[in-house]
Amino acid sequence: MSKSKFAVTALAAASLAFALLAGGPAVAAQAADKPLIGLTFDDGPSPQRTAFVLDVLKQKGVKATFFLEGSHAQQYPDLVRRIKAEGHVIGNHSWDHANFPDISQAAQKQQIDRTNSAIKAATGEAPKLMRFPFGNSTSYSLNYIKTIGMTGGILWRWHVGQPGDFECPGAAGVQKYVMDEAAPGAIILLHDAEDVLSCPSSQWTYLAKTIDALRAKGYEFGVVAPSTRANPLNEGSPAVVVAP
């Protein structure tokens, strides 16, 4: 996942220009007069960590957005069903984390379609949101998802550039990253599979502590929803954070 930071940074300037052409940034949603943060978890589901993340979110009364890999969704459909049953939003994160600019158009289509099918098989509903691996979309893939009623690519706020959870900075490091990126309407990139599985288990104490710290700062939590306008806060993503 180390490509993520560089991919997003490269897209930021172009995304801002597009947002201005599209009419400016979308207004961040509010719930009970509190600004919303959107926690997102990529690469799952995994038997090692997804259930833990869901347990913490349930305990804290937080809804989040999970961008699933299709190969994992097919392997662990019970976890996919649990994500949906507990009120979280599910998005498509490709079949096996391929870098879309490096594969053919036919392969890009297959990555999207197979993942949609796996998620629909588990939940009865295909996802509406697309987050491309490493944040790297192509003109073909962006056009294709539009033809099937999806919105993407959903990026995230990465303005300060602290090490993300996939870089194993420890619990305090992950909390610092999230708190530094926090802003009304921010989409926060986190993970519940793949690279983070090699991080020390003690790192996972960050989640409950960070939720408490964000609430102490006056934030509440929302889910990612499509938007007709690009949002420069989240690197031009056509998305906003809304109340669950």
N, C-alpha and C positions, 0 to 999 in steps of 0.2 A: 504493500500500500504506500510505500514511500514516494511513488510517483504522484500521489494525490496533490500534495502541496504545490508541486511545480505546475501541474496541469491547471489547477485553479488559479494560481497567480497569473499564468499566461492568459487566461480567459478574462480576467477581471476588467481590463481596460475595454476590451471589445464588448463585454456584457454591459458596462455602464453606458457606452455609446448607444447600444441597442435599446436600453431602457429609456433613454432620453427620447429616442425616435418613437418609442411605443407609448409615450405619454407620461413617463416618469415612473418612479417606484410605486408599487402597491402599498397601501397603508396597512401597517401591522394590525392584526386583529386584537381586540381587547376582551378580557373576560373579567367581570366584576371589577372593572376599573384597574385591573392589573395587567402589565405587559406580559406577553406570552413568549415562552421559549419552546422551540421544537426539538426534542431529543430524538435522534435517528440512530438506528443500529443496522450496520451493514454485514453482509456475508453469511448470515445464518440461514436457517436455524442450525444450531449445534447442540448435541446432547451434553457437551461440557459446560456451556455457559448460558444458553438461551433461557432455560428454566429458572436459573438464578436471577437473571435480569428481570424476567417476568414476576418472580416472587417479590423483588424489591419494588418494582413499579406498583404492584398490587398493594403492598404494605403502605406505600407512600401516597396512593391515590393518584398516580400519574399515568396519563396515556402518552404513547410514543408512536413513532413510525418505524417499521421494520422493512428494510430493503433486502429481499431474500434472493439467494442464488437458487436457480431452479433445480440443480442437481441435489442440493441439500433439502429443498422443499419436498422433492420426490422421495428422498430417503427417510425423512422425519416428518411425515404428514401430521402426526399427532401434535407436534409442536406448532406447526402452521395453524392447525385448528384452534389450539389454545390461544395463540396470538390474536386471532380474530375474535374468539369467544370473549376475551377479556377487554375488548373494545379498542384495540390498537389498529392502526392503519397498516396495510401491507402494500409494498411496492415491489417492482421487478428490478433485480440487480444483475441480470444476465444468467446464463446457464452455469458457467464455470469460470466467471471472472476474466473473460477474454478482453484484451485491449482492442476495441472496435476498429481503430485506424489500421490495425495490423492484419485484419481478416477480410475476406471477401464480403460483398453485399449479401450473397446467399447465406453465408455463415452468420452475418449480423442478424438477418431475419430469423434464422433458426435459433440463435441465442435468445431472442425476444420471445418468439412463439412457444418454444419448448418450456420456458419458464412460466409464461402465462398459463399454459396448459397444466403444468404441475401444481401451480397455486390454485387454479380453478378446480382441479380434481380433489384437492384437499378441503377447499372451503366452499365450493359452488359458485365462486365469483372470481373473475379475472381482475388483476390489479389495474388501476388507472394511472399510476405514477411510475416513471422510469428513472432510475439513477444508473448511469453508465459506470462500469469499472474505471477507477482512476479519474473519474469525471470526464473521460474522453469519449465524446460522441463523434458522429460523422454527419455530413449533410444527408446522406442516404438514410441513416438510422433515425434522425430527427424527423425527416419527412415520413418515413414508414410508420413510426408510432402515431403520428397524427392521423394517418389513414385508418387506424384501428381504434381511434378514440382515446389514446393515451396522451399524457403530458410528460415532458422531460426536456433535457436532462435536469434532474433536481440536484443541485450542488449544495453548498453549505457556506457558512461564514468562516473565513480563515484570513483575518486581517492582521492579527498579531503574530501568528506563526509559531506559537509554542509547540513542542513535540506532542503529537496526538497519541491516543491510547495504544495504537498499533506499534508505536516506537518504544513501548514499555518504560515510560518515565516514572512508574510507581504511582501509588494512590494520590499523593500530594501533587505530583506532576500533572496527572490527568485533571484533577480538580482545578489546578491553576489554569490549564489550557481552556477548560470550559468557562471558568469565571472571566478570563480575559476576553473571550469571544462573546460573552453574553451581551445582548442588546435586545431591545423590544423587537420581536419578530424574527430573531436569529434562528437559523437551522443549524444544529450542532451535530457534527459527524462523530459517531462512536461505533463500536464494533462488538459483536457477540460471537465471532467465529474467526477462523483462519489465523492471521498474524497474532492476534491478542491471546490466542491459546498458549503461546509460548511465553507469555509474560508471567511473572510471579503471581501466585494466587492472591497474595496480599494486596495487589493492585486493585482488586475488585471492590475493596471497601470504599473506593472513591464514589460509587454510585449513590448510595444512601446519603453520604456526607455532602455530596455536591447538590443533590436535590434540596437538602435542608439549607445549604448556604445560598442557593438561588432564591428560595422562598424568603430567607432573611433579608435579601436585597429587594424584595417586593415583586418577584416574578411568580407567575404561574405557568402551567405547562399545557401546550396544545399539540395538534397534529398537523402534518403537512397536507395542504390542499392545493389543487391547480389554480392558477391565476392566468388571466389573459394578458398580463403585463409582466415584463421582466423586472426582477427585484434586485437592484445593485447591492443591497445589504448582504444578500446571499449569492454573490458572484453572478447576477443576472438570471437566476433561476426563475422560471415561470411558475412561481409558487408562493404561497403565504402560509403562515402558521395561524390556525384557527382553533377556536374552542372545540373540544371533543364532542 
